[in-house]
Amino acid sequence: MQTEKILFDSLLNKMIVTKEGKRLGFVRDITFEVRSGELINLIVKDPTIYTKNINLEKSSSNELLIPYSAIIAIGDFVVVSEEDLA
C-alpha cells in the first residue's frame, strides 16, 4: 500500500477540528525529530476558547501543541481525536 505524501505547505493554516466537529484553531507550524523526520506535534495558531480549556502540552514559548499521534485524518481540515490529546 502506498502512503499519500502531504507537503508541509499544505498543512499550514488548515483548521484543526476534533472528530466531533469542535474547532481547535489552525496549524501554525509543526515540530519533528531531525534525525528520523518523524512528526511530533502541530503548533496551534489562533486557539479557540475550547482549546485553551483542554490540558494540552505547551512549547517553551507557551504555544499549544497537538501530538501528531492524535491526528485521524488530513483533508480540508486536520481531524484529531480528542481522547488522544491529553
DSSP file (Angstrom, degrees, kcal/mol; ACC not computed):
  #  RESIDUE AA STRUCTURE BP1 BP2  ACC     N-H-->O    O-->H-N    N-H-->O    O-->H-N    TCO  KAPPA ALPHA  PHI   PSI    X-CA   Y-CA   Z-CA
    1    1 A M              0   0    0      0, 0.0     2,-0.4     0, 0.0     0, 0.0   0.000 360.0 360.0 360.0 131.2    0.0    0.0    0.0
    2    2 A Q        -     0   0    0      1,-0.0     2,-0.4     0, 0.0     0, 0.0  -0.748 360.0-135.5 -92.2 132.8    1.4    3.4   -1.0
    3    3 A T        -     0   0    0     -2,-0.4     2,-0.3     1,-0.0    -1,-0.0  -0.721  20.5-122.2 -87.8 132.6    1.1    6.2    1.5
    4    4 A E        -     0   0    0     -2,-0.4     2,-0.3     1,-0.1    -1,-0.0  -0.573  26.3-131.2 -73.7 132.8    0.0    9.6    0.1
    5    5 A K        -     0   0    0     -2,-0.3     2,-0.5     0, 0.0    -1,-0.1  -0.664  15.9-158.5 -87.0 139.4    2.5   12.3    0.8
    6    6 A I        -     0   0    0     -2,-0.3     2,-0.1     3,-0.0     5,-0.0  -0.979  16.0-132.1-119.3 123.6    1.4   15.6    2.2
    7    7 A L    >>  -     0   0    0     -2,-0.5     3,-0.8     1,-0.1     4,-0.7  -0.457  15.5-124.1 -76.2 146.2    3.5   18.6    1.7
    8    8 A F  H >> S+     0   0    0      1,-0.3     3,-1.5     2,-0.2     4,-1.3   0.902 110.2  57.1 -53.8 -46.1    4.4   20.8    4.7
    9    9 A D  H 34 S+     0   0    0      1,-0.3    -1,-0.3     2,-0.2    -2,-0.0   0.809 100.4  58.5 -58.8 -30.1    3.0   23.9    3.0
   10   10 A S  H <4 S+     0   0    0     -3,-0.8    -1,-0.3     1,-0.2    -2,-0.2   0.708 103.8  52.9 -75.2 -17.6   -0.4   22.2    2.5
   11   11 A L  H X< S+     0   0    0     -3,-1.5     3,-2.0    -4,-0.7    16,-0.3   0.810  84.8 102.0 -82.7 -32.2   -0.7   21.8    6.3
   12   12 A L  T 3< S+     0   0    0     -4,-1.3    16,-0.2     1,-0.3     3,-0.1  -0.261  93.3   5.4 -59.2 136.1   -0.1   25.4    7.2
   13   13 A N  T 3  S+     0   0    0     14,-3.0    -1,-0.3     1,-0.2     2,-0.2   0.502  89.7 143.5  69.5   8.0   -3.2   27.4    8.1
   14   14 A K    <   -     0   0    0     -3,-2.0    13,-2.1    13,-0.1    -1,-0.2  -0.553  57.2-109.6 -72.7 142.8   -5.5   24.3    7.9
   15   15 A M  E     -Ab  26  77A   0     61,-0.5    63,-2.9    11,-0.2     2,-0.5  -0.518  26.3-141.2 -71.8 139.2   -8.3   24.3   10.5
   16   16 A I  E     +Ab  25  78A   0      9,-3.3     8,-3.1    -2,-0.2     9,-1.0  -0.910  28.7 169.9-103.2 125.1   -7.8   21.8   13.3
   17   17 A V  E     -Ab  23  79A   0     61,-2.7    63,-2.5    -2,-0.5     6,-0.2  -0.930  31.9-117.7-131.6 155.8  -11.1   20.1   14.4
   18   18 A T  E >   - b   0  80A   0      4,-2.3     3,-2.0    -2,-0.3    63,-0.2  -0.451  37.7-105.1 -82.5 166.6  -12.0   17.2   16.6
   19   19 A K  T 3  S+     0   0    0     61,-1.5    62,-0.1     1,-0.3    -1,-0.1   0.700 124.8  59.3 -66.1 -16.2  -13.8   14.2   15.2
   20   20 A E  T 3  S-     0   0    0      2,-0.1    -1,-0.3     0, 0.0    61,-0.1   0.479 124.2-106.0 -86.7  -4.4  -16.9   15.6   17.0
   21   21 A G    <   +     0   0    0     -3,-2.0     2,-0.4     1,-0.3    -2,-0.1   0.546  68.6 147.4  94.4   8.8  -16.5   18.8   15.0
   22   22 A K        -     0   0    0      1,-0.1    -4,-2.3    28,-0.0    -1,-0.3  -0.647  46.6-126.8 -79.7 130.9  -15.2   21.1   17.7
   23   23 A R  E     +A   17   0A   0     -2,-0.4    28,-0.3    -6,-0.2    -6,-0.2  -0.582  30.0 174.6 -79.6 135.9  -12.8   23.8   16.3
   24   24 A L  E     -     0   0A   0     -8,-3.1    24,-1.3     1,-0.4     2,-0.3   0.653  49.4 -93.0-112.2 -23.9   -9.4   24.0   18.0
   25   25 A G  E     -A   16   0A   0     -9,-1.0    -9,-3.3    22,-0.2    -1,-0.4  -0.985  50.1 -58.2 143.3-152.9   -7.6   26.5   15.9
   26   26 A F  E     -AC  15  45A   0     19,-2.7    19,-3.6    -2,-0.3     2,-0.6  -0.893  48.2 -97.5-129.6 157.3   -5.2   26.4   12.9
   27   27 A V  E     + C   0  44A   0    -13,-2.1   -14,-3.0   -16,-0.3    17,-0.2  -0.653  39.8 169.4 -76.5 118.3   -1.9   24.8   12.1
   28   28 A R  E     -     0   0A   0     15,-3.3     2,-0.3    -2,-0.6    -1,-0.2   0.808  64.1 -32.7 -93.4 -39.4    0.9   27.4   12.6
   29   29 A D  E     - C   0  43A   0     14,-1.1    14,-3.0   -18,-0.1    -1,-0.4  -0.935  56.7-120.6-164.9 178.0    3.8   25.1   12.4
   30   30 A I  E     - C   0  42A   0     -2,-0.3     2,-0.4    12,-0.2    12,-0.2  -0.938  11.4-143.6-131.2 157.5    5.0   21.5   13.1
   31   31 A T  E     + C   0  41A   0     10,-2.5     9,-3.2    -2,-0.3    10,-1.2  -0.943  26.0 172.5-116.6 146.6    7.7   20.0   15.2
   32   32 A F  E     - C   0  39A   0     -2,-0.4     2,-0.5     7,-0.3     7,-0.2  -0.983  40.6 -96.2-150.2 160.0    9.6   16.9   14.1
   33   33 A E     >  -     0   0    0      5,-2.9     4,-2.6    -2,-0.3     5,-0.2  -0.682  33.1-148.5 -77.4 121.4   12.6   14.7   15.0
   34   34 A V  T  4 S+     0   0    0     -2,-0.5    -1,-0.2     1,-0.2     0, 0.0   0.898  90.3  46.5 -62.9 -44.5   15.5   16.0   12.9
   35   35 A R  T  4 S+     0   0    0      1,-0.2    -1,-0.2    -3,-0.1    -2,-0.0   0.921 127.1  24.2 -68.0 -44.5   17.3   12.6   12.5
   36   36 A S  T  4 S-     0   0    0      2,-0.1    -2,-0.2     0, 0.0    -1,-0.2   0.693  94.2-129.4 -96.1 -20.5   14.3   10.5   11.6
   37   37 A G     <  +     0   0    0     -4,-2.6     2,-0.2     1,-0.3    -3,-0.1   0.522  51.2 158.4  81.2   4.7   12.0   13.1   10.2
   38   38 A E        -     0   0    0     -5,-0.2    -5,-2.9    -6,-0.1    -1,-0.3  -0.432  43.1-122.9 -66.2 129.6    9.2   11.8   12.5
   39   39 A L  E     +C   32   0A   0     -7,-0.2    -7,-0.3    -2,-0.2     3,-0.1  -0.528  33.6 173.8 -72.9 139.5    6.5   14.4   13.1
   40   40 A I  E     -     0   0A   0     -9,-3.2    28,-2.8     1,-0.4    29,-0.4   0.791  53.5  -3.3-113.0 -53.4    6.0   15.1   16.8
   41   41 A N  E     -CD  31  67A   0    -10,-1.2   -10,-2.5    26,-0.3     2,-0.4  -0.962  49.7-131.5-143.2 156.5    3.4   18.0   17.2
   42   42 A L  E     -CD  30  66A   0     24,-2.7    24,-2.6    -2,-0.3     2,-0.5  -0.918  28.2-136.4-100.0 137.6    1.3   20.5   15.4
   43   43 A I  E     -CD  29  65A   0    -14,-3.0   -15,-3.3    -2,-0.4   -14,-1.1  -0.859  22.0-131.5 -96.0 128.3    1.7   24.0   16.8
   44   44 A V  E     -C   27   0A   0     20,-2.4     2,-0.4    -2,-0.5    20,-0.4  -0.638  17.7-163.5 -88.4 131.6   -1.7   25.7   17.2
   45   45 A K  E    S+C   26   0A   0    -19,-3.6   -19,-2.7    -2,-0.4    18,-0.0  -0.894  74.0   5.2-108.2 142.9   -2.4   29.2   15.8
   46   46 A D  S    S-     0   0    0     -2,-0.4    -1,-0.2   -21,-0.2   -19,-0.0   0.925  84.9-156.0  51.8  55.4   -5.4   31.2   17.0
   47   47 A P        -     0   0    0      0, 0.0   -22,-0.2     0, 0.0    -1,-0.1  -0.296  10.5-123.8 -62.3 144.7   -6.6   28.6   19.6
   48   48 A T     >  -     0   0    0    -24,-1.3     4,-1.9     1,-0.1     5,-0.1  -0.300  25.7-104.2 -79.1 169.7  -10.3   28.7   20.4
   49   49 A I  H  > S+     0   0    0      1,-0.2     4,-1.0     2,-0.2    -1,-0.1   0.892 124.1  55.9 -60.6 -39.5  -11.6   29.2   24.0
   50   50 A Y  H >> S+     0   0    0      1,-0.2     3,-0.7     2,-0.2     4,-0.5   0.914 106.2  50.2 -58.6 -43.8  -12.4   25.5   23.9
   51   51 A T  H >4 S+     0   0    0    -28,-0.3     3,-1.2     1,-0.2     5,-0.3   0.884 104.7  56.9 -63.8 -39.4   -8.8   24.6   23.1
   52   52 A K  H 3< S+     0   0    0     -4,-1.9    -1,-0.2     1,-0.3    -2,-0.2   0.742 104.4  54.3 -65.9 -21.5   -7.5   26.8   25.9
   53   53 A N  H << S+     0   0    0     -4,-1.0     2,-0.3    -3,-0.7    -1,-0.3   0.547  90.5  89.4 -89.8  -8.4   -9.6   24.7   28.4
   54   54 A I  S << S-     0   0    0     -3,-1.2     2,-2.0    -4,-0.5    -3,-0.0  -0.668  89.4-116.7 -85.3 145.0   -8.1   21.4   27.2
   55   55 A N        +     0   0    0     -2,-0.3     2,-0.2     0, 0.0    -3,-0.1  -0.491  52.9 165.8 -83.1  72.0   -5.0   20.3   29.1
   56   56 A L        -     0   0    0     -2,-2.0    10,-0.1    -5,-0.3    30,-0.1  -0.569  41.6-103.7 -87.4 151.5   -2.6   20.5   26.0
   57   57 A E  E     -E   65   0A   0      8,-0.5     8,-2.6    28,-0.3     2,-0.4  -0.381  37.5-144.3 -65.3 150.8    1.1   20.4   26.2
   58   58 A K  E     -E   64   0A   0      6,-0.2     6,-0.2    -2,-0.1    -1,-0.0  -0.921   7.2-123.6-121.9 148.7    2.8   23.7   25.7
   59   59 A S    >   -     0   0    0      4,-2.6     3,-2.0    -2,-0.4     6,-0.0  -0.212  40.5 -94.3 -76.8 175.2    6.1   24.6   24.0
   60   60 A S  T 3  S+     0   0    0      1,-0.3    -1,-0.1     2,-0.1    -2,-0.0   0.752 130.2  53.3 -64.0 -22.9    8.8   26.5   25.7
   61   61 A S  T 3  S-     0   0    0      2,-0.1    -1,-0.3     0, 0.0    -2,-0.0   0.120 124.4-105.3 -99.2  21.1    7.4   29.7   24.1
   62   62 A N  S <  S+     0   0    0     -3,-2.0     2,-0.3     1,-0.2    -2,-0.1   0.715  70.5 147.3  69.0  25.1    3.9   28.8   25.6
   63   63 A E        -     0   0    0      1,-0.1    -4,-2.6   -18,-0.0    -1,-0.2  -0.718  52.8-110.3 -90.6 143.1    2.3   27.7   22.3
   64   64 A L  E     - E   0  58A   0    -20,-0.4   -20,-2.4    -2,-0.3     2,-0.4  -0.509  33.7-154.7 -74.3 139.3   -0.3   24.9   22.4
   65   65 A L  E     -DE  43  57A   0     -8,-2.6    -8,-0.5   -22,-0.2   -22,-0.2  -0.934  11.2-160.0-119.7 137.5    0.8   21.6   20.9
   66   66 A I  E     -D   42   0A   0    -24,-2.6   -24,-2.7    -2,-0.4    19,-0.1  -0.973  29.7-121.2-113.4 121.5   -1.3   18.8   19.5
   67   67 A P  E >   -D   41   0A   0      0, 0.0     3,-1.9     0, 0.0     4,-0.3  -0.340  12.0-131.2 -64.5 140.4    0.5   15.5   19.3
   68   68 A Y  G >  S+     0   0    0    -28,-2.8     3,-1.7     1,-0.3   -27,-0.1   0.824 105.5  67.7 -58.8 -31.8    0.9   14.0   15.9
   69   69 A S  G 3  S+     0   0    0    -29,-0.4    -1,-0.3     1,-0.3    16,-0.1   0.686  91.8  61.7 -64.1 -17.5   -0.4   10.7   17.2
   70   70 A A  G <  S+     0   0    0     -3,-1.9    11,-2.7    14,-0.1     2,-0.3   0.592  78.3 108.9 -84.0 -10.9   -3.9   12.4   17.8
   71   71 A I  E <   +F   80   0A   0     -3,-1.7     9,-0.3    -4,-0.3     3,-0.1  -0.517  37.9 173.7 -72.9 127.9   -4.3   13.1   14.1
   72   72 A I  E     -     0   0A   0      7,-3.4     2,-0.3     1,-0.4     8,-0.2   0.811  64.7  -6.9 -97.1 -43.5   -7.0   10.9   12.5
   73   73 A A  E     -F   79   0A   0      6,-1.5     6,-2.8     2,-0.0     2,-0.4  -0.992  50.7-148.9-154.4 154.5   -7.2   12.4    9.0
   74   74 A I  E     +F   78   0A   0     -2,-0.3     4,-0.2     4,-0.2     2,-0.1  -0.984  48.0 109.5-130.6 121.3   -5.9   15.3    6.9
   75   75 A G  S    S-     0   0    0      2,-2.8     3,-0.0    -2,-0.4    -2,-0.0  -0.274  94.5 -18.7-148.7-121.6   -8.0   16.8    4.2
   76   76 A D  S    S+     0   0    0     -2,-0.1   -61,-0.5   -62,-0.1     2,-0.3   0.793 141.4  24.2 -65.6 -26.8   -9.8   20.1    4.1
   77   77 A F  E    S-b   15   0A   0    -63,-0.1    -2,-2.8   -60,-0.0     2,-0.7  -0.853  85.2-114.8-128.0 163.0   -9.3   20.0    7.9
   78   78 A V  E     -bF  16  74A   0    -63,-2.9   -61,-2.7    -2,-0.3     2,-0.5  -0.936  37.0-156.6 -97.5 116.0   -6.9   18.3   10.2
   79   79 A V  E     -bF  17  73A   0     -6,-2.8    -7,-3.4    -2,-0.7    -6,-1.5  -0.825  13.4-175.7-100.1 129.1   -9.1   16.0   12.2
   80   80 A V  E     -bF  18  71A   0    -63,-2.5   -61,-1.5    -2,-0.5     2,-0.7  -0.874  29.4-117.0-124.1 156.0   -7.9   14.9   15.6
   81   81 A S    >   -     0   0    0    -11,-2.7     3,-1.1    -2,-0.3     4,-0.2  -0.825  17.6-154.0 -89.9 118.2   -9.1   12.5   18.3
   82   82 A E  G >  S+     0   0    0     -2,-0.7     3,-1.5     1,-0.3     4,-0.5   0.832  93.4  62.3 -63.1 -31.7   -9.9   14.5   21.4
   83   83 A E  G 3  S+     0   0    0      1,-0.3     3,-0.4     2,-0.1    -1,-0.3   0.791 103.0  50.9 -63.5 -27.1   -9.3   11.4   23.6
   84   84 A D  G <  S+     0   0    0     -3,-1.1    -1,-0.3     1,-0.2    -2,-0.2   0.323  90.0  82.3 -93.7   7.5   -5.7   11.3   22.4
   85   85 A L    <         0   0    0     -3,-1.5   -28,-0.3     1,-0.2    -1,-0.2   0.801 360.0 360.0 -83.0 -29.2   -4.9   15.0   23.2
   86   86 A A              0   0    0     -4,-0.5    -1,-0.2    -3,-0.4    -2,-0.1   0.471 360.0 360.0 -93.8 360.0   -4.2   14.6   26.8
